[in-house]
Amino acid sequence: MSVKDMQLDRSLAYWLSQFFGWIGWGLLVLGSSVLANIPLLESIPFTLTTVFTGFALSHLFRQLFRPWRWTKYAGIRLVWLAFMGLWVLVGLMYLLVYLLSPLIPISAFGLTPYWVSFQGKTVFLIATIIAFGLWLLIYWAVHFVFGYSESRVAQFQLEAGLKSAKLQALESQLNPHFLFNSLNSIGELIGENPTQARYMVLRLSSLLRTTLQTGQTETHPLEKEINLAKTYLELESMRFEERLRYGFDVDMRYQNVAVPVMLIMTLVENSIKHGINRHVQGGEVQVQVSGDENGLQITVTNTGNLENTERPGGVGLANIRERLRLIYGDQAWLSIQDIKPRRVQAMVFLPLKK
């Protein structure tokens, strides 16, 4: 819910409270008249006079004091303003009902002997103090609750905007990083095998088109991410030829699960650049995706040693960790370790629900 929606809800809550609150007041006055043995027909004009007067005064009070934003105050200042406001409202109510209403024929008819007696005036004064006291208390409480909620929503929207901007900045880091590596691979092939280099340009064009179609979304389906990684490995296999071997073992039951854009492709790119590329004899890259009721586990294993996986300050793994933190908080993680001689394993865990 947006702040604007909450402001509409606050306005609706005010009018509903005004309407039903003063109807309740009218029923209270009518009941007091009945208990004082005043005929019902004689009680109705006085009741209607007090209901309309109370409704009008409270609404006028709101309109006059709203520009002062007095509901934002707290402590002694708020108590002082509420105390003064209460007696102003009570005084005006008393004045209008007992001094001005006799000038109106219908209202004057409602001023029965009971309500002009000392006892009736005392009951009316006490009831008026209670009514406006409750009105001020409820009005401030509703504003406090809605104001707190609006500030939380505004803060959440600000944080979400900042997170989205940061994610876009991180993704913009990956695109040129991946593009430059691919162009370098094509550059190496132009002199050796122009036909293959031309095919690589076409595949790179297709890959870039796909990545651009993801827009600025944080995540996309696992199936799309796997296809990106396969296309990238196909491009690299043209450069490395028999030096690069790769395979995929993906549980396609999770093909529609949302994963961060370019997550697997970044892991694969990292494994080639800092693993396969540093071994004359080449090596292999294996991508495995499995899951259970807890979440999705993505594993990329490559030939190499951990100390060669990524230079300090490199973009790939640091970028992944930061994006996981922004999207999933502490529910997702990335680990990388040596699992056997000349084998490095990068593992990512993603919760099925963010």
Secondary structure, 3 states (H helix, E strand, C coil): CCHHHHHHHHHHHHHHHHHHHHHHHHHHHHHHHHHCCCCHHHHHHHHHHHHHHHHHHHHHHHHHHHHHCHHHCCHHHHHHHHHHHHHHHHHHHHHHHHHHHHHCHHHHHHCCHHHHCHHHHHHHHHHHHHHHHHHHHHHHHHHHHHHHHHHHHHHHHHHHHHHHHHHHHHHHHHHHHHHHHHHHHHHHHHCCCHHHHHHHHHHHHHHHHHHHHCCCCCEEEHHHHHHHHHHHHHHHHHHHHHHEEEEEEECHHHCCCEEECCHHHHHHHHHHHHCHHHCCCCEEEEEEEEECCCEEEEEEEEECCHHHCCCCCCCHHHHHHHHHHHHHCCCCEEEEEEEECCEEEEEEEEECCC
